[in-house]
Amino acid sequence: MDNTVIVIDDEQDFLDSVKRVLITSGIKSVRTESNAGKAASEFEKGEAFDIALIDINMPDMDGFELLQVIKNTSPTTECIMLTALDNARAAVKCLKTGAYDYLVKPVSGENMLLSINRAMEHKRLMEIKDLSKRKTHLKIKNPEAFKAIVTHSSEMLRILNEAELHALSDIPILITGETGTGKELLSQSIHAASPRAKFDFIAINMESLNPQLFESQFFGHTKGAFTGAETGQVGYLESNHRGTVFLDEIGNLPLDLQGKLLRVLQEGEFIKIGSSKAQKVNIRFIAATNADLERMVEQKKFRKDLYYRLKGGWLHLPPLRERKDDILLLINHFIIEFCGPDGINIEEEVLSTLREYDYPGNIRELKSMLQAAVNLARGKTIDLKHLPKEILMQGQFVSKNQDSQTEPIQTLQQIEKKYILKVYKKFGKNKSQTARALGIALNTLKSKLETYDVENLSAKAPTEKK
């Protein structure tokens, strides 16, 4: 962990002992100070720490005075008070003055670390809450971890700041957003920004997971556990101990298997098939979905307890149509990726059309579209004939509405609905072909058609015979 901790106590033996415990636990930056006055002076000069452990009874300045100095000069520092006396009045005074916690000596290393971890989580939550209030340009502290995410959108930068804060903890994270918005890319960045970066990251698509093999693939099995198990198998959990597991399309996990995943999240342990012994595992879980899990919970299709366990940290990625200022930036990024630093010429009309398009398939659709255009252009200038007809049709549709002063302005959702239904009808109401043409997942299309109440519309107005 990169958390910075200062321990202030007049007993040097205690300071040395606490420092050993904290460094052994993985906290790299630990400073000790036996002089409370000197510590106060450092804070007044602008020295900042994430956590301060403060002894209440010190000769030159007591802990209450030091606590007040710290909260006045460094309000984001979380303070944990230490005392040899179990005094309720003193504890109340500490908390009222701004301390996060109050521990009575002798305190075990386990309880001290538990208090520090809780204080750090509280600090992160307060910082996340503060992000929405900031109007200044947000900056990522670890840009290397998030370099794959191309954006200058203030909303996206706020999300990345939240992701960076969550990365430092071990809480599960739920990433929501439409297909193609970059949920897996964000999960990889969170892993890269976390203390687990040196361990493995594995992505598992729950939609493609065989329900009959779930336990065997996840938990592993022993030799002879079932017919055909001639050898033992290590599961995803055991092989990714101390790493990060990304559960993509978590909404597709069958209801009867959700309880088994919940046990791992709650207890941090699992049992191999064929074994009776529970194995401890230390894993960070990140889940993602384009489904409405709250609605699935209401419909009894997703466990409420699993939903809230996964939603420890919640990040929602906006669709590309809501961050259009990023489109030209992404186009430049992908063109360099496909063509090298010299790129390829693109007509202004093409750029304008691409910027106005709504992208039902989001960034993934934009990337596929540009790759196809580069192939068709064969090293020459990309012009309108290299774009899919669907984009040009929407461009004409939008332009027509923009030029008309008599027709009402339509929302993006209305335009999207008309376009999707048009493509759906074009492919003879074949959902698979429509999803492929739109560049979106089949489940996303089904969800949108369900929202549009397509079946009822069809019943009320019969389709034309071909």
WOWO-V245115 format. One record per backbone hydrogen bond with DSSP energy under -1.0 kcal/mol. CO is the residue of the C=O (numbers start at 1). NH is the residue of the N-H. If there is no record, write none. Layout:
# WOWO-V245115
((CO | NH) (CO | NH))
This chain:
# WOWO-V245115
((1 | 28) (4 | 50) (4 | 51) (5 | 31) (6 | 53) (7 | 33) (8 | 55) (11 | 15) (12 | 16) (13 | 17) (14 | 18) (15 | 19) (16 | 20) (17 | 21) (18 | 22) (19 | 23) (20 | 24) (21 | 25) (22 | 27) (23 | 26) (29 | 5) (31 | 7) (33 | 9) (35 | 39) (36 | 40) (37 | 41) (38 | 42) (39 | 43) (40 | 44) (41 | 45) (42 | 47) (43 | 46) (50 | 78) (51 | 6) (52 | 80) (53 | 8) (54 | 82) (56 | 63) (62 | 66) (63 | 67) (64 | 68) (65 | 69) (66 | 70) (67 | 71) (68 | 72) (69 | 73) (70 | 74) (74 | 77) (78 | 52) (79 | 100) (79 | 101) (80 | 54) (81 | 103) (82 | 56) (83 | 105) (85 | 87) (87 | 91) (88 | 92) (89 | 93) (90 | 94) (91 | 95) (92 | 96) (93 | 97) (94 | 99) (101 | 81) (103 | 83) (108 | 112) (109 | 113) (110 | 114) (111 | 115) (112 | 116) (113 | 117) (114 | 118) (115 | 119) (116 | 120) (117 | 121) (118 | 122) (119 | 123) (120 | 124) (121 | 125) (122 | 126) (123 | 127) (124 | 128) (125 | 129) (126 | 130) (127 | 131) (130 | 133) (142 | 145) (146 | 149) (153 | 157) (154 | 158) (155 | 159) (156 | 160) (157 | 161) (158 | 162) (159 | 163) (160 | 164) (161 | 165) (162 | 166) (163 | 167) (166 | 169) (172 | 313) (173 | 287) (174 | 315) (175 | 289) (176 | 317) (178 | 181) (180 | 363) (182 | 186) (183 | 187) (184 | 188) (185 | 189) (186 | 190) (187 | 191) (188 | 192) (189 | 193) (191 | 194) (194 | 197) (196 | 199) (200 | 244) (202 | 246) (204 | 248) (210 | 213) (213 | 217) (214 | 218) (215 | 219) (216 | 220) (217 | 236) (218 | 237) (220 | 273) (221 | 233) (222 | 225) (226 | 229) (228 | 230) (229 | 224) (233 | 221) (235 | 239) (236 | 240) (238 | 241) (240 | 243) (243 | 284) (244 | 202) (245 | 286) (246 | 204) (247 | 288) (248 | 206) (249 | 252) (250 | 253) (254 | 257) (257 | 261) (258 | 262) (259 | 263) (260 | 264) (261 | 265) (262 | 266) (263 | 267) (264 | 268) (268 | 281) (270 | 279) (272 | 275) (273 | 222) (279 | 270) (282 | 242) (284 | 245) (285 | 173) (286 | 247) (287 | 175) (288 | 250) (289 | 177) (291 | 293) (292 | 296) (293 | 297) (294 | 298) (295 | 299) (296 | 301) (296 | 302) (297 | 300) (303 | 307) (304 | 308) (305 | 309) (306 | 310) (307 | 311) (313 | 174) (315 | 176) (319 | 322) (320 | 323) (323 | 326) (324 | 327) (326 | 330) (327 | 331) (328 | 332) (329 | 333) (330 | 334) (331 | 335) (332 | 336) (333 | 337) (334 | 338) (335 | 339) (336 | 340) (340 | 343) (345 | 382) (347 | 351) (348 | 352) (349 | 353) (350 | 354) (351 | 355) (352 | 356) (353 | 357) (359 | 362) (362 | 366) (363 | 367) (364 | 368) (365 | 369) (366 | 370) (367 | 371) (368 | 372) (369 | 373) (370 | 374) (371 | 375) (372 | 376) (373 | 377) (374 | 378) (377 | 380) (382 | 347) (383 | 386) (384 | 387) (388 | 392) (389 | 393) (390 | 394) (391 | 395) (392 | 396) (393 | 397) (394 | 398) (395 | 399) (396 | 400) (397 | 401) (398 | 402) (399 | 403) (400 | 404) (411 | 415) (412 | 416) (413 | 417) (414 | 418) (415 | 419) (416 | 420) (417 | 421) (418 | 422) (419 | 423) (420 | 424) (421 | 425) (422 | 426) (423 | 427) (424 | 429) (425 | 428) (427 | 430) (430 | 434) (431 | 435) (432 | 436) (433 | 437) (434 | 438) (435 | 439) (435 | 440) (441 | 445) (442 | 446) (443 | 447) (444 | 448) (445 | 449) (446 | 450) (447 | 451) (448 | 452) (449 | 454) (453 | 457) (454 | 458) (455 | 459) (456 | 460) (457 | 461))
